[in-house]
Amino acid sequence: QVQLVESGGGLVQPGGSLRLSCAASGSIFSHFVMGWYRQAPGKERVLVARIFRSGGTEYLDSVKGRFTISRDNGRNMVFLQMNSLKPEDTAVYRCRFYWGSTDYWGQGTQVTVSS
């Protein structure tokens, strides 16, 4: 069974950068969609970015130009480079690999943007 583990979260000042990583412990295939979601306390979970096998990407409007998603199929990993961070980016970030009825989620990593 595939397990996903996130890393790279932490406390950063406004305007700073973080890179999140998500590694799968089992075998996945290149056709899986890989995505990042976030959820702040008292708010709904929101799709931040996702990347398709073609390399095509989609982003939440509020992170466009600041965040970049990428994937490494050979290492079963997905990344989220976050630049120019804002306090409203504070949330628990979770990765997701999915295709059809198959759906895997990580446990989450905390990102806090504060001075």
DSSP file with accessible surface (Angstrom, degrees, kcal/mol):
  #  RESIDUE AA STRUCTURE BP1 BP2  ACC     N-H-->O    O-->H-N    N-H-->O    O-->H-N    TCO  KAPPA ALPHA  PHI   PSI    X-CA   Y-CA   Z-CA
    1    1 A Q              0   0  189      0, 0.0     2,-0.3     0, 0.0    24,-0.0   0.000 360.0 360.0 360.0 138.8    0.0    0.0    0.0
    2    2 A V        -     0   0   13     25,-0.1     2,-0.4    23,-0.1    22,-0.1  -0.544 360.0-170.6 -77.3 135.1    1.3    3.5   -0.9
    3    3 A Q        -     0   0  136     -2,-0.3    22,-2.8   101,-0.1     2,-0.4  -0.986   8.6-150.7-124.0 140.6    2.0    5.9    1.9
    4    4 A L  E     -Ab  24 106A  10    101,-0.5   103,-0.6    -2,-0.4     2,-0.4  -0.923   9.6-170.6-112.6 135.7    2.8    9.6    1.5
    5    5 A V  E     -A   23   0A  96     18,-1.9    18,-2.1    -2,-0.4     2,-0.2  -0.987   7.8-154.7-129.8 122.5    5.0   11.6    3.8
    6    6 A E  E     +A   22   0A  18     -2,-0.4     2,-0.3    16,-0.2    16,-0.2  -0.623  17.3 168.7 -92.5 154.6    5.4   15.4    3.6
    7    7 A S  E     +A   21   0A  65     14,-2.2    14,-2.7    -2,-0.2   102,-0.1  -0.965  41.9  67.6-153.1 165.5    8.3   17.4    4.9
    8    8 A G        +     0   0   37      1,-0.3    11,-0.3    -2,-0.3    14,-0.0   0.343  62.6 130.5 105.6  -5.0    9.7   21.0    4.6
    9    9 A G        +     0   0   28     12,-0.1    -1,-0.3     9,-0.1     2,-0.3  -0.189  23.6 116.9 -73.4 171.1    7.1   22.9    6.6
   10   10 A G  E     -e  111   0B  31    100,-0.9   102,-2.6    99,-0.1     2,-0.5  -0.983  62.6 -45.8 162.0-167.8    8.0   25.3    9.4
   11   11 A L  E     +e  112   0B 130     -2,-0.3     2,-0.3   100,-0.2   102,-0.2  -0.840  54.5 168.0 -98.3 129.2    7.9   28.9   10.5
   12   12 A V  E     -e  113   0B  22    100,-2.6   102,-2.1    -2,-0.5     3,-0.1  -0.984  32.8-114.2-140.9 149.1    8.9   31.6    8.1
   13   13 A Q    >   -     0   0  137     -2,-0.3     3,-2.4   100,-0.2    72,-0.2  -0.452  50.9 -80.5 -78.1 154.4    8.6   35.4    7.9
   14   14 A P  T 3  S+     0   0   62      0, 0.0    72,-0.2     0, 0.0    -1,-0.1  -0.302 121.5  27.8 -53.0 136.8    6.4   37.2    5.4
   15   15 A G  T 3  S+     0   0   53     70,-3.2    69,-0.6     1,-0.3    71,-0.1   0.266  99.7 118.2  90.2  -9.7    8.2   37.3    2.1
   16   16 A G    <   -     0   0   22     -3,-2.4    69,-2.3    69,-0.2     2,-0.3  -0.098  56.0-123.5 -81.9-176.6   10.2   34.2    2.8
   17   17 A S        +     0   0   61     66,-0.2     2,-0.3    67,-0.2    66,-0.2  -0.931  21.2 178.6-132.7 151.3   10.3   30.9    1.0
   18   18 A L  E     - C   0  82A  33     64,-2.2    64,-3.3    -2,-0.3     2,-0.5  -0.979  17.1-146.3-143.1 152.8    9.8   27.2    1.8
   19   19 A R  E     - C   0  81A 131     -2,-0.3     2,-0.3   -11,-0.3    62,-0.2  -0.980  14.6-156.9-122.2 119.6   10.0   24.1   -0.3
   20   20 A L  E     - C   0  80A   0     60,-2.8    60,-2.3    -2,-0.5     2,-0.4  -0.725   7.9-164.4 -92.3 142.8    7.6   21.2    0.6
   21   21 A S  E     -AC   7  79A  14    -14,-2.7   -14,-2.2    -2,-0.3     2,-0.4  -0.947   7.7-168.0-125.6 148.9    8.4   17.7   -0.4
   22   22 A a  E     -AC   6  78A   0     56,-1.9    56,-1.9    -2,-0.4     2,-0.4  -0.982   7.6-169.2-137.9 123.4    6.1   14.6   -0.5
   23   23 A A  E     -AC   5  77A  37    -18,-2.1   -18,-1.9    -2,-0.4     2,-0.4  -0.940  13.5-142.4-117.8 134.7    7.5   11.1   -1.0
   24   24 A A  E     -A    4   0A  12     52,-2.4   -20,-0.2    -2,-0.4     4,-0.1  -0.793   1.9-155.5 -94.0 134.7    5.6    7.9   -1.7
   25   25 A S  S    S+     0   0   82    -22,-2.8     2,-0.2    -2,-0.4    -1,-0.1   0.646  75.3  44.7 -83.9 -17.0    6.8    4.7    0.0
   26   26 A G  S    S-     0   0   21    -23,-0.3     2,-0.3    50,-0.1    -2,-0.1  -0.571 100.7 -68.0-117.8-176.9    5.3    2.4   -2.6
   27   27 A S        +     0   0  102     -2,-0.2     2,-0.3   -25,-0.0   -25,-0.1  -0.545  49.3 171.7 -78.3 132.6    5.1    2.1   -6.3
   28   28 A I        -     0   0   16     -2,-0.3     2,-0.3    45,-0.2    48,-0.1  -0.878  24.6-123.8-128.8 168.7    3.1    4.7   -8.3
   29   29 A F    >   -     0   0  130     -2,-0.3     3,-1.9     1,-0.1     0, 0.0  -0.784  23.5-111.4-116.9 159.7    2.8    5.3  -12.0
   30   30 A S  T 3  S+     0   0   64     -2,-0.3    -1,-0.1     1,-0.3    43,-0.0   0.667 109.3  67.9 -65.7 -18.6    3.3    8.3  -14.0
   31   31 A H  T 3  S+     0   0   54     21,-0.1    22,-0.3     2,-0.1    -1,-0.3   0.605  75.4 109.0 -78.7 -10.7   -0.3    8.8  -14.9
   32   32 A F  S <  S-     0   0   14     -3,-1.9     2,-0.4    20,-0.1    67,-0.2  -0.403  71.4-127.6 -62.6 138.4   -1.2    9.6  -11.3
   33   33 A V  E     -F   98   0B   9     65,-3.1    65,-2.5    19,-0.1     2,-0.5  -0.727  22.8-154.6 -81.4 138.0   -2.1   13.2  -10.7
   34   34 A M  E     +FG  97  51B   0     17,-2.1    17,-2.7    -2,-0.4     2,-0.3  -0.967  20.5 168.8-118.5 130.9   -0.1   14.8   -7.9
   35   35 A G  E     -FG  96  50B   0     61,-2.9    61,-2.3    -2,-0.5     2,-0.4  -0.917  29.5-137.6-141.2 163.4   -1.5   17.7   -5.9
   36   36 A W  E     -FG  95  49B   0     13,-3.0    12,-2.8    -2,-0.3    13,-1.7  -0.986  22.5-178.5-121.3 134.7   -1.0   19.9   -2.9
   37   37 A Y  E     -FG  94  47B  22     57,-3.0    57,-2.5    -2,-0.4     2,-0.3  -0.855   6.8-159.3-124.6 160.2   -3.9   21.0   -0.6
   38   38 A R  E     -FG  93  46B  30      8,-2.3     8,-2.7    -2,-0.3     2,-0.3  -0.990   6.3-171.3-141.8 154.0   -4.1   23.2    2.4
   39   39 A Q  E     -F   92   0B  84     53,-1.8    53,-2.3    -2,-0.3     6,-0.2  -0.958   6.5-160.3-146.5 123.8   -6.5   23.8    5.3
   40   40 A A    >   -     0   0   23      4,-0.4     3,-2.4    -2,-0.3    51,-0.1  -0.689  46.6 -77.1 -95.8 155.8   -6.4   26.5    8.0
   41   41 A P  T 3  S+     0   0  127      0, 0.0    -1,-0.1     0, 0.0     3,-0.1  -0.259 118.9   9.6 -54.7 131.1   -8.3   26.1   11.3
   42   42 A G  T 3  S+     0   0   91      1,-0.3     2,-0.3    -3,-0.1    -3,-0.0   0.500 113.0  99.1  78.5   3.7  -12.0   26.7   10.8
   43   43 A K  S <  S-     0   0  144     -3,-2.4    -1,-0.3     1,-0.0     2,-0.1  -0.795  75.8 -99.8-121.2 164.0  -11.7   26.7    7.0
   44   44 A E        -     0   0  160     -2,-0.3    -4,-0.4     1,-0.1     2,-0.2  -0.431  43.5 -97.1 -78.3 154.1  -12.3   24.2    4.2
   45   45 A R        -     0   0  118     -6,-0.2     2,-0.4    -2,-0.1    -6,-0.2  -0.521  45.3-162.9 -69.4 136.9   -9.6   22.3    2.5
   46   46 A V  E     -G   38   0B  57     -8,-2.7    -8,-2.3    -2,-0.2     2,-0.4  -0.964  22.4-116.7-128.5 139.1   -8.5   23.9   -0.7
   47   47 A L  E     +G   37   0B  52     -2,-0.4   -10,-0.3   -10,-0.2     3,-0.1  -0.622  29.9 179.0 -70.7 125.2   -6.6   22.7   -3.7
   48   48 A V  E     -     0   0B   0    -12,-2.8    12,-2.7    -2,-0.4     2,-0.3   0.849  61.4 -23.1 -93.8 -46.8   -3.4   24.7   -4.0
   49   49 A A  E     -GH  36  59B   0    -13,-1.7   -13,-3.0    10,-0.2    -1,-0.4  -0.977  54.1-168.6-162.7 151.9   -1.7   23.2   -7.0
   50   50 A R  E     -GH  35  58B  67      8,-1.9     8,-1.9    -2,-0.3     2,-0.4  -0.987   7.7-153.6-145.9 156.1   -1.7   20.0   -9.1
   51   51 A I  E     -GH  34  57B  11    -17,-2.7   -17,-2.1    -2,-0.3     6,-0.2  -0.993   9.4-149.7-135.0 136.2    0.4   18.5  -11.8
   52   52 A F    >   -     0   0   55      4,-2.6     3,-2.1    -2,-0.4   -19,-0.1  -0.485  35.2 -99.5-101.2 170.5   -0.5   16.0  -14.5
   53   53 A R  T 3  S+     0   0  171    -22,-0.3   -21,-0.1     1,-0.3   -22,-0.1   0.790 122.4  59.6 -61.9 -27.4    1.6   13.4  -16.3
   54   54 A S  T 3  S-     0   0  104    -23,-0.1    -1,-0.3     2,-0.1     3,-0.1   0.607 119.9-109.8 -71.4 -13.8    1.9   15.8  -19.2
   55   55 A G  S <  S+     0   0   44     -3,-2.1    -2,-0.1     1,-0.3    -1,-0.1   0.304  72.3 143.2  94.3  -7.6    3.6   18.3  -16.9
   56   56 A G        -     0   0   31     -5,-0.1    -4,-2.6     1,-0.0    -1,-0.3  -0.333  32.2-160.2 -64.4 148.4    0.6   20.6  -17.1
   57   57 A T  E     -H   51   0B  61     -6,-0.2     2,-0.3    -3,-0.1    -6,-0.2  -0.912  16.7-161.1-133.4 156.3   -0.2   22.4  -13.9
   58   58 A E  E     -H   50   0B  88     -8,-1.9    -8,-1.9    -2,-0.3     2,-0.3  -0.993  14.8-167.8-134.8 143.8   -3.1   24.2  -12.2
   59   59 A Y  E     -H   49   0B  54     -2,-0.3   -10,-0.2   -10,-0.2     2,-0.2  -0.963  30.9-104.1-133.1 148.4   -2.9   26.7   -9.4
   60   60 A L    >>  -     0   0   48    -12,-2.7     3,-2.0    -2,-0.3     4,-0.8  -0.473  41.5-120.3 -59.6 135.9   -5.1   28.4   -6.9
   61   61 A D  G >4 S+     0   0  124      1,-0.3     3,-0.9     2,-0.2    -1,-0.1   0.862 109.4  58.7 -53.4 -39.1   -5.4   32.0   -8.1
   62   62 A S  G 34 S+     0   0   64      1,-0.2    -1,-0.3     3,-0.0   -14,-0.0   0.625 109.8  43.0 -71.6 -11.0   -4.0   33.5   -4.9
   63   63 A V  G X> S+     0   0    0     -3,-2.0     3,-2.3   -15,-0.2     4,-2.2   0.476  80.3 125.1-111.1  -4.1   -0.7   31.5   -5.3
   64   64 A K  T << S+     0   0  120     -3,-0.9     4,-0.1    -4,-0.8    -3,-0.0  -0.307  80.4  16.7 -59.2 134.4   -0.1   32.0   -9.0
   65   65 A G  T 34 S+     0   0   88      2,-0.4    -1,-0.3     1,-0.1     3,-0.1   0.269 125.3  60.1  85.6 -11.5    3.3   33.5   -9.6
   66   66 A R  T <4 S+     0   0   24     -3,-2.3    17,-2.0     1,-0.2     2,-0.3   0.699  97.8  51.7-113.9 -35.9    4.5   32.6   -6.1
   67   67 A F  E  <  -D   82   0A   4     -4,-2.2    -2,-0.4    15,-0.2     2,-0.4  -0.821  58.6-167.4-108.4 147.8    4.2   28.8   -5.9
   68   68 A T  E     -D   81   0A  76     13,-2.3    13,-2.9    -2,-0.3     2,-0.4  -0.989   5.8-157.4-135.2 125.5    5.6   26.2   -8.3
   69   69 A I  E     +D   80   0A   6     -2,-0.4     2,-0.3    11,-0.2    11,-0.2  -0.799  19.1 167.2 -99.6 143.3    4.7   22.5   -8.3
   70   70 A S  E     -D   79   0A  54      9,-1.7     9,-2.8    -2,-0.4     2,-0.3  -0.960  17.0-149.3-147.7 164.2    7.0   19.9   -9.8
   71   71 A R  E     -D   78   0A  41     -2,-0.3     2,-0.5     7,-0.2     7,-0.2  -0.976  11.2-157.5-140.0 153.3    7.3   16.1   -9.8
   72   72 A D  E > > -D   77   0A  59      5,-2.7     5,-2.1    -2,-0.3     3,-0.7  -0.897  10.5-176.1-128.6  96.5    9.9   13.4  -10.0
   73   73 A N  G > 5S+     0   0   62     -2,-0.5     3,-0.8     1,-0.2   -45,-0.2   0.841  81.3  60.6 -65.7 -34.1    8.3   10.2  -11.2
   74   74 A G  G 3 5S+     0   0   75      1,-0.2    -1,-0.2     2,-0.1    -2,-0.0   0.799 115.7  33.4 -63.2 -28.7   11.6    8.3  -10.9
   75   75 A R  G < 5S-     0   0  167     -3,-0.7   -51,-0.3     2,-0.1    -1,-0.2   0.311 108.1-121.2-108.6   6.4   11.7    9.0   -7.1
   76   76 A N  T < 5 +     0   0   34     -3,-0.8   -52,-2.4    -4,-0.5     2,-0.3   0.929  67.8 133.8  53.2  51.8    7.9    9.0   -6.6
   77   77 A M  E   < -CD  23  72A  26     -5,-2.1    -5,-2.7   -54,-0.2     2,-0.3  -0.941  42.1-165.0-134.4 152.2    8.0   12.6   -5.3
   78   78 A V  E     -CD  22  71A   0    -56,-1.9   -56,-1.9    -2,-0.3     2,-0.3  -0.979  14.3-161.6-131.9 147.6    6.1   15.9   -5.7
   79   79 A F  E     -CD  21  70A  21     -9,-2.8    -9,-1.7    -2,-0.3     2,-0.4  -0.898  12.8-158.4-128.9 155.1    7.4   19.3   -4.6
   80   80 A L  E     -CD  20  69A   0    -60,-2.3   -60,-2.8    -2,-0.3     2,-0.6  -0.914   8.9-161.0-135.2 108.0    5.9   22.7   -3.9
   81   81 A Q  E     -CD  19  68A  63    -13,-2.9   -13,-2.3    -2,-0.4     2,-0.5  -0.809  12.3-166.1 -87.2 122.3    8.2   25.7   -4.0
   82   82 A M  E     +CD  18  67A   0    -64,-3.3   -64,-2.2    -2,-0.6     2,-0.3  -0.949  10.8 173.6-118.2 116.5    6.6   28.6   -2.1
   83   83 A N        +     0   0   58    -17,-2.0   -66,-0.2    -2,-0.5   -67,-0.2  -0.771  59.6  23.0-116.7 163.3    8.0   32.1   -2.5
   84   84 A S  S    S-     0   0   68    -69,-0.6    -1,-0.2    -2,-0.3   -68,-0.2   0.903  84.8-159.1  49.6  48.9    6.9   35.5   -1.3
   85   85 A L        -     0   0    2    -69,-2.3   -70,-3.2    -3,-0.2   -69,-0.2  -0.243   8.5-159.4 -65.6 145.5    4.9   33.8    1.5
   86   86 A K    >   -     0   0   90    -72,-0.2     3,-2.4   -71,-0.1     4,-0.2  -0.848  32.0-109.2-121.1 156.2    2.1   35.7    3.1
   87   87 A P  G >  S+     0   0   69      0, 0.0     3,-1.9     0, 0.0    26,-0.4   0.849 117.0  63.6 -54.4 -33.5    0.3   35.3    6.5
   88   88 A E  G 3  S+     0   0  126      1,-0.3   -48,-0.0   -48,-0.0    -3,-0.0   0.570  88.8  69.7 -70.7  -7.3   -2.8   34.0    4.7
   89   89 A D  G <  S+     0   0    0     -3,-2.4    -1,-0.3    24,-0.1     2,-0.2   0.526  70.9 120.5 -81.0  -7.6   -0.7   31.0    3.4
   90   90 A T    <   +     0   0   42     -3,-1.9     2,-0.3    -4,-0.2    22,-0.2  -0.410  41.0 104.6 -61.5 125.1   -0.6   29.7    6.9
   91   91 A A  E    S- I   0 111B   2     20,-1.9    20,-2.6    -2,-0.2     2,-0.6  -0.967  76.2 -78.3-179.3 171.4   -2.2   26.2    7.0
   92   92 A V  E     -FI  39 110B  50    -53,-2.3   -53,-1.8    -2,-0.3     2,-0.5  -0.861  47.6-150.4 -88.4 126.2   -1.5   22.5    7.1
   93   93 A Y  E     -FI  38 109B   0     16,-2.9    16,-2.1    -2,-0.6     2,-0.4  -0.857  15.1-175.0-103.7 132.7   -0.4   21.4    3.7
   94   94 A R  E     -F   37   0B  62    -57,-2.5   -57,-3.0    -2,-0.5     2,-0.2  -0.968  15.4-139.2-127.5 141.3   -1.1   17.9    2.5
   95   95 A a  E     -F   36   0B   0     -2,-0.4    11,-2.2   -59,-0.2     2,-0.3  -0.648  16.8-165.8 -95.4 158.4   -0.1   16.1   -0.7
   96   96 A R  E     -FJ  35 105B  51    -61,-2.3   -61,-2.9    -2,-0.2     2,-0.5  -0.990  12.0-167.0-146.1 132.1   -2.4   13.8   -2.7
   97   97 A F  E     +FJ  34 104B   0      7,-2.0     7,-2.8    -2,-0.3     2,-0.3  -0.989  27.6 162.8-114.9 128.6   -1.7   11.3   -5.4
   98   98 A Y  E     +FJ  33 103B  29    -65,-2.5   -65,-3.1    -2,-0.5     2,-0.2  -0.993  23.1 166.4-150.3 153.5   -4.8   10.1   -7.3
   99   99 A W  E >   - J   0 102B 123      3,-2.3     3,-2.3    -2,-0.3     2,-0.1  -0.792  69.0 -42.7-163.8 120.2   -6.1    8.4  -10.4
  100  100 A G  T 3  S-     0   0   75      1,-0.3    -1,-0.1    -2,-0.2     0, 0.0  -0.366 127.6 -12.5  58.7-125.0   -9.6    7.1  -10.9
  101  101 A S  T 3  S+     0   0  125     -2,-0.1     2,-0.5    -3,-0.1    -1,-0.3   0.469 116.2  97.1 -87.3  -1.7  -10.7    5.3   -7.8
  102  102 A T  E <   +J   99   0B  50     -3,-2.3    -3,-2.3     2,-0.0     2,-0.4  -0.782  48.8 169.3 -94.2 129.8   -7.2    5.3   -6.3
  103  103 A D  E     -J   98   0B  71     -2,-0.5     2,-0.4    -5,-0.2    -5,-0.2  -0.965  11.3-176.9-149.1 118.8   -6.5    8.1   -3.8
  104  104 A Y  E     -J   97   0B  42     -7,-2.8    -7,-2.0    -2,-0.4     2,-0.4  -0.966   5.8-170.2-122.4 136.9   -3.6    8.5   -1.4
  105  105 A W  E     -J   96   0B  57     -2,-0.4  -101,-0.5    -9,-0.2    -9,-0.2  -0.953  15.4-135.4-124.9 143.4   -3.2   11.4    1.1
  106  106 A G  B     -b    4   0A   0    -11,-2.2  -101,-0.2    -2,-0.4     3,-0.1  -0.383  27.4-114.8 -83.0 171.5   -0.3   12.4    3.3
  107  107 A Q        -     0   0  167   -103,-0.6  -102,-0.1     1,-0.2   -13,-0.1   0.679  60.5-111.3 -84.3 -18.7   -0.7   13.4    7.0
  108  108 A G        -     0   0   24    -13,-0.0     2,-0.4   -16,-0.0   -14,-0.2  -0.009  17.2-125.5 108.5 151.9    0.2   17.0    6.5
  109  109 A T  E     - I   0  93B  21    -16,-2.1   -16,-2.9  -102,-0.1     2,-0.3  -0.999  27.9-119.7-135.1 136.0    3.0   19.5    7.3
  110  110 A Q  E     - I   0  92B  89     -2,-0.4  -100,-0.9   -18,-0.2     2,-0.5  -0.595  23.1-170.8 -81.4 131.5    2.4   22.8    9.1
  111  111 A V  E     -eI  10  91B   0    -20,-2.6   -20,-1.9    -2,-0.3     2,-0.5  -0.989   5.7-176.9-118.3 122.5    3.4   26.1    7.4
  112  112 A T  E     -e   11   0B  46   -102,-2.6  -100,-2.6    -2,-0.5     2,-0.6  -0.985   8.6-167.9-123.7 123.5    3.2   29.2    9.5
  113  113 A V  E     +e   12   0B   4     -2,-0.5     2,-0.3   -26,-0.4  -100,-0.2  -0.937  34.3 129.3-112.7 110.0    3.9   32.6    8.0
  114  114 A S              0   0   63   -102,-2.1    -2,-0.1    -2,-0.6   -28,-0.0  -0.990 360.0 360.0-160.0 149.2    4.4   35.2   10.7
  115  115 A S              0   0  134     -2,-0.3  -102,-0.1  -102,-0.2    -1,-0.1   0.509 360.0 360.0 -89.9 360.0    6.7   38.0   11.9
